[in-house]
């Protein structure tokens, strides 16, 4: 992969992390019926993706910088 595509993929992962946080909050609030615990667990499950996306974004950005040298 070239530097441009790695930077693009890094940005997609970064946006995916933020989307995961927003999606978690949304799912937590709208999935309360009929069982509130299910909505809370599903919101937490989606929120757990955010650190993975942020770590991937960081790693891809560092790889792109290393390729640029």
C-alpha positions as CSV (number, residue, x, y, z in Angstrom):
1,X,0.0,0.0,0.0
2,X,1.2,3.5,-0.6
3,X,1.2,6.5,1.8
4,X,-1.9,8.0,0.3
5,X,-4.1,4.9,0.8
6,X,-2.7,4.3,4.3
7,X,-3.6,7.9,5.3
8,X,-7.1,7.5,3.8
9,X,-7.6,4.2,5.7
10,X,-6.3,5.8,8.9
11,X,-8.9,8.6,8.5
12,X,-11.7,6.1,7.9
13,X,-10.7,4.2,11.1
14,X,-10.6,7.5,13.0
15,X,-14.1,8.4,11.8
16,X,-15.3,4.9,12.6
17,X,-14.1,5.3,16.2
18,X,-16.1,8.5,16.6
19,X,-19.1,6.9,14.8
20,X,-18.9,4.0,17.2
21,X,-19.1,6.4,20.2
22,X,-22.1,8.2,18.7
23,X,-23.7,4.9,17.7
24,X,-23.3,3.6,21.2
25,X,-25.0,6.6,22.7
26,X,-27.8,6.4,20.2
27,X,-28.4,2.6,20.7
28,X,-28.3,3.1,24.4
29,X,-31.1,5.6,24.2
30,X,-33.4,4.0,21.6
31,X,-33.1,0.3,22.5
32,X,-34.8,0.6,25.9
33,X,-38.0,-1.2,24.9
34,X,-39.0,-3.8,26.0
35,X,-35.9,-4.7,28.1
36,X,-33.7,-1.8,29.2
37,X,-30.8,-4.0,30.0
38,X,-30.6,-5.2,26.4
39,X,-30.2,-1.6,25.1
40,X,-27.5,-0.9,27.6
41,X,-25.5,-4.0,26.8
42,X,-25.9,-3.4,23.0
43,X,-24.8,0.2,23.5
44,X,-21.7,-0.9,25.5
45,X,-20.9,-3.5,22.8
46,X,-20.9,-0.9,20.1
47,X,-18.9,1.5,22.3
48,X,-16.2,-1.2,22.7
49,X,-15.3,-0.9,19.0
50,X,-14.0,2.7,19.4
51,X,-10.6,1.9,21.0
52,X,-10.0,-0.7,18.3
53,X,-10.7,1.8,15.5
54,X,-8.5,4.5,17.2
55,X,-5.6,2.0,17.6
56,X,-5.9,1.0,14.0
57,X,-5.9,4.6,12.9
58,X,-2.8,5.4,14.9
59,X,-1.0,2.3,13.7
60,X,-1.8,3.0,10.0
61,X,-0.8,6.6,10.4
62,X,2.6,5.6,11.8
63,X,3.0,3.0,9.0
64,X,2.3,5.7,6.4
65,X,4.9,8.0,8.0
66,X,7.5,5.2,8.0
67,X,6.8,4.6,4.3
68,X,7.3,8.3,3.5
69,X,10.9,8.2,4.8
